[in-house]
């Protein structure tokens, strides 16, 4: 199977999907706001568009698949805000993917959530994602689009891991009782997206995370162990000096179920837990 993927806000996760699609002769058009990044994308055989300068209406019209990675703004979803009329002209669309976040579930005091759990976000970012999801669901119903929403857990992978901070001595183990996060390696995000593209009649909403939610201090500690470096210092959450953004991540604690990506998409995770993922990251550096 091949097609034309239009990737709006072509970032880290979309790049991982592109690596799977390009060998299968897909055409990929990706947007960025950075002209320098556009040059890099073109070297990787991505048809790069710099927004908002470049006209992308014909790209949208000719796409068979759309992937939305851009975060919502105070005004809502940026694609729907600026390109809804273009979307109405897209007659070849077989699949529309929207990358959301497990932050839409809010705080569950360390308990489990699945795709049917209530959406009770505690943060401004989470509330904006809930609103954007609702926008996409409404538009997709109105236009008859095959929408898939992917609620991503904390993303890590090449260039995005704890090793750099552990090595340079800036890593901290922030301790907050009953705090757990779910995570996902970027390669597993890519394979989930590809599996959904190949099974377009599957469910609309998928949690994308690994099998093992864990306290953040455990991940930092394991990274130090792998590097053979001293355990970073523990700091109490209430007393720790943190930016408002960093502190907001600790406002929600939950474990996310991923049964649906396995049962409906047939996904077998490459990195089912952070231990296997971090081991692979470290090995890839050597």
C-alpha positions as CSV (number, residue, x, y, z in Angstrom):
1,X,0.0,0.0,0.0
2,X,1.2,3.5,-0.8
3,X,-0.3,6.9,-0.9
4,X,0.2,10.7,-0.3
5,X,0.6,11.6,3.3
6,X,0.1,15.3,4.2
7,X,1.8,15.9,7.6
8,X,0.7,19.2,9.2
9,X,3.4,20.2,11.8
10,X,5.9,17.6,10.7
11,X,7.7,16.8,13.9
12,X,9.3,14.1,15.9
13,X,6.6,11.5,15.7
14,X,5.7,12.2,12.1
15,X,9.4,11.9,11.1
16,X,9.4,8.4,12.6
17,X,6.3,7.4,10.6
18,X,8.0,8.9,7.4
19,X,10.9,6.5,7.9
20,X,8.4,3.6,7.6
21,X,6.5,5.0,4.6
22,X,9.2,6.3,2.3
23,X,10.7,2.8,1.6
24,X,7.1,1.8,0.5
25,X,7.1,4.5,-2.2
26,X,4.8,6.9,-0.3
27,X,4.8,10.6,-1.2
28,X,5.1,12.7,1.9
29,X,4.4,16.5,2.2
30,X,5.3,18.0,5.6
31,X,4.8,21.5,6.9
32,X,7.2,23.5,9.2
33,X,7.5,27.1,10.2
34,X,11.3,26.9,10.0
35,X,12.9,27.4,6.6
36,X,16.1,25.7,7.7
37,X,14.1,22.7,8.8
38,X,12.4,22.7,5.5
39,X,15.8,22.3,3.8
40,X,16.6,19.3,6.0
41,X,13.2,17.7,5.3
42,X,13.8,18.0,1.5
43,X,17.1,16.2,1.9
44,X,15.1,13.4,3.5
45,X,12.7,13.2,0.5
46,X,9.9,15.1,2.2
47,X,8.1,17.7,0.2
48,X,8.5,20.5,2.7
49,X,6.2,23.5,2.9
50,X,7.0,26.5,5.1
51,X,3.8,27.8,6.7
52,X,2.1,30.2,6.7
53,X,4.0,31.5,3.6
54,X,3.5,28.6,1.3
55,X,0.1,27.7,-0.2
56,X,-0.8,24.2,0.9
57,X,-4.3,24.0,-0.5
58,X,-3.4,21.7,-3.4
59,X,-1.4,19.4,-1.1
60,X,-4.5,19.0,1.1
61,X,-6.7,18.5,-1.9
62,X,-4.5,15.7,-3.3
63,X,-3.7,13.9,-0.1
64,X,-4.9,10.4,0.6
65,X,-3.8,10.5,4.3
66,X,-3.6,13.4,6.7
67,X,-1.6,13.5,9.9
68,X,-2.1,16.4,12.3
69,X,0.7,17.0,14.8
70,X,0.3,20.7,15.6
71,X,-0.7,21.6,19.1
72,X,-3.9,23.7,19.6
73,X,-3.7,27.4,20.4
74,X,-6.0,29.6,22.4
75,X,-8.2,29.8,19.3
76,X,-8.4,26.0,18.8
77,X,-6.9,23.6,16.3
78,X,-4.7,25.6,13.9
79,X,-5.4,23.4,10.9
80,X,-9.1,23.7,11.2
81,X,-8.8,27.4,11.9
82,X,-6.9,28.1,8.8
83,X,-7.6,25.2,6.3
84,X,-11.2,23.9,6.9
85,X,-12.3,25.1,3.5
86,X,-9.3,23.3,1.9
87,X,-10.2,20.1,3.8
88,X,-13.7,20.3,2.3
89,X,-12.1,20.0,-1.2
90,X,-10.1,16.8,-0.3
91,X,-12.0,14.1,-2.1
92,X,-9.3,11.3,-1.9
93,X,-8.9,11.0,1.9
94,X,-8.8,7.5,3.2
95,X,-7.5,8.3,6.7
96,X,-7.1,11.2,9.0
97,X,-4.8,10.9,12.1
98,X,-4.8,13.4,15.0
99,X,-2.0,13.2,17.5
100,X,-3.4,14.1,20.9
101,X,-2.2,13.4,24.5
102,X,-3.1,11.2,27.4
103,X,-3.3,14.5,29.3
104,X,-6.9,14.7,28.2
105,X,-7.8,12.2,31.0
106,X,-6.5,14.5,33.8
107,X,-5.6,13.2,37.2
108,X,-6.8,9.8,38.3
109,X,-4.7,9.5,41.5
110,X,-2.5,6.8,40.0
111,X,-5.4,4.7,38.8
112,X,-6.0,3.2,35.4
113,X,-7.6,4.9,32.4
114,X,-8.7,3.5,29.0
115,X,-10.2,5.1,25.9
116,X,-13.7,5.2,27.5
117,X,-12.5,7.0,30.7
118,X,-14.0,10.5,31.3
119,X,-11.9,13.4,30.0
120,X,-11.2,15.6,33.1
121,X,-7.9,17.4,32.3
122,X,-6.4,19.5,35.1
123,X,-4.0,21.6,32.9
124,X,-4.6,24.3,30.3
125,X,-2.8,22.1,27.7
126,X,-5.1,19.2,28.5
127,X,-8.2,21.2,28.2
128,X,-7.1,22.6,24.9
129,X,-6.5,19.1,23.6
130,X,-10.0,18.0,24.7
131,X,-11.5,21.0,22.8
132,X,-9.4,20.2,19.7
133,X,-10.4,16.5,19.7
134,X,-14.0,17.6,19.9
135,X,-13.5,20.0,16.9
136,X,-12.0,17.2,14.8
137,X,-14.7,14.7,15.8
138,X,-17.4,17.2,14.8
139,X,-15.7,18.1,11.5
140,X,-15.1,14.5,10.6
141,X,-18.8,13.6,11.2
142,X,-19.8,16.6,9.1
143,X,-17.5,15.7,6.2
144,X,-17.5,11.9,6.5
145,X,-13.8,11.6,7.3
146,X,-12.2,8.5,8.7
147,X,-10.7,10.1,11.8
148,X,-8.3,8.4,14.2
149,X,-7.3,10.1,17.4
150,X,-4.0,8.9,19.0
151,X,-3.6,9.8,22.7
152,X,0.2,9.8,23.2
153,X,1.9,9.2,26.5
154,X,5.2,10.8,27.3
155,X,7.4,10.5,24.2
156,X,11.1,9.5,24.3
157,X,13.5,8.1,21.7
158,X,16.7,9.1,19.9
159,X,17.7,12.6,21.0
160,X,14.9,12.6,23.7
161,X,16.0,10.6,26.7
162,X,17.3,11.2,30.2
163,X,20.9,10.4,29.5
164,X,22.1,13.9,28.6
165,X,20.9,15.3,31.9
166,X,22.3,12.4,33.9
167,X,25.7,12.8,32.2
168,X,25.9,16.6,32.8
169,X,24.7,16.4,36.4
170,X,21.5,18.3,36.0
171,X,19.1,15.4,36.4
172,X,17.0,15.2,39.6
173,X,14.8,12.6,41.0
174,X,11.6,14.6,41.9
175,X,9.7,12.6,44.5
176,X,6.0,13.0,44.7
177,X,4.0,10.2,46.4
178,X,1.8,8.1,44.1
179,X,3.1,9.9,41.0
180,X,3.2,7.6,37.9
181,X,3.5,8.4,34.2
182,X,3.0,6.3,31.1
183,X,5.6,6.6,28.3
184,X,6.1,5.5,24.7
185,X,9.1,5.2,22.4
186,X,8.8,7.1,19.2
187,X,9.3,4.0,17.1
188,X,6.3,2.4,18.7
189,X,4.2,5.5,17.9
190,X,5.3,5.1,14.2
191,X,4.3,1.5,14.1
192,X,0.9,2.2,15.7
193,X,0.2,4.9,13.1
194,X,1.2,2.6,10.3
195,X,-1.0,-0.3,11.7
196,X,-3.9,2.1,11.8
197,X,-3.3,3.2,8.2
198,X,-3.3,-0.5,7.2
199,X,-6.5,-1.2,9.2
200,X,-8.7,1.9,8.4
201,X,-11.9,0.3,9.7
202,X,-10.6,0.0,13.3
203,X,-11.7,2.1,16.3
204,X,-11.5,5.9,16.3
205,X,-9.5,6.5,19.5
206,X,-6.3,4.8,20.7
207,X,-4.1,5.2,23.7
208,X,-0.5,4.9,22.6
209,X,1.8,4.0,25.5
210,X,3.9,1.1,26.7
211,X,3.0,-1.6,29.2
212,X,4.7,-0.2,32.3
213,X,3.7,3.1,33.9
214,X,6.3,4.1,36.4
215,X,7.4,6.9,38.8
216,X,9.6,9.4,37.0
217,X,12.4,9.1,39.6
218,X,12.7,5.4,38.7
219,X,13.4,6.2,35.1
220,X,16.1,8.7,36.0
221,X,17.6,6.2,38.4
222,X,17.7,3.5,35.8
223,X,19.4,5.8,33.3
224,X,22.1,6.5,35.9
225,X,22.5,2.8,36.5
226,X,23.0,2.1,32.8
227,X,25.6,4.8,32.6
228,X,27.4,3.6,35.7
229,X,27.0,7.1,37.3
230,X,25.9,8.1,40.8
231,X,22.2,8.2,41.5
232,X,20.9,11.8,40.9
233,X,19.8,13.6,44.0
234,X,16.2,13.1,45.3
235,X,14.2,16.3,45.8
236,X,10.7,16.6,47.4
237,X,8.2,17.8,44.8
238,X,6.8,20.5,47.1
239,X,10.2,22.0,47.8
240,X,11.8,21.5,44.4
241,X,12.7,24.5,42.2
242,X,10.8,23.9,39.0
243,X,9.3,25.9,36.2
244,X,5.5,26.2,36.1
245,X,5.6,24.1,32.9
246,X,7.7,21.3,34.6
247,X,5.5,21.4,37.7
248,X,2.3,21.1,35.7
249,X,3.4,17.7,34.5
250,X,3.1,16.5,38.0
251,X,-0.5,17.7,38.4
252,X,-1.8,14.5,36.9
253,X,-1.0,10.9,37.9
254,X,-2.4,7.9,36.0
255,X,-1.7,4.6,34.4
256,X,-2.8,4.2,30.8
257,X,-4.2,1.0,29.3
258,X,-3.0,0.1,25.8
259,X,-5.1,-3.0,25.1
260,X,-6.8,-1.5,22.1
261,X,-3.6,-1.0,20.0
262,X,-2.9,-4.7,20.5
263,X,-6.3,-6.2,20.0
264,X,-7.5,-4.0,17.1
265,X,-4.3,-3.1,15.4
266,X,-2.2,-6.2,16.1
267,X,0.7,-4.1,17.5
268,X,3.4,-5.9,19.4
269,X,5.5,-3.2,21.1
270,X,9.1,-2.9,20.2
271,X,9.9,-1.4,23.6
272,X,7.2,-2.6,26.1
273,X,8.8,-0.8,29.0
274,X,11.2,2.0,29.7
275,X,14.0,-0.4,30.6
276,X,14.1,-2.0,27.2
277,X,13.7,1.4,25.5
278,X,16.6,3.0,27.5
279,X,18.8,0.1,26.9
280,X,18.2,0.4,23.1
281,X,18.8,4.1,23.2
282,X,22.2,3.7,24.9
283,X,23.2,0.9,22.6
284,X,22.4,3.1,19.6
285,X,24.8,5.8,20.9
286,X,27.8,3.4,20.8
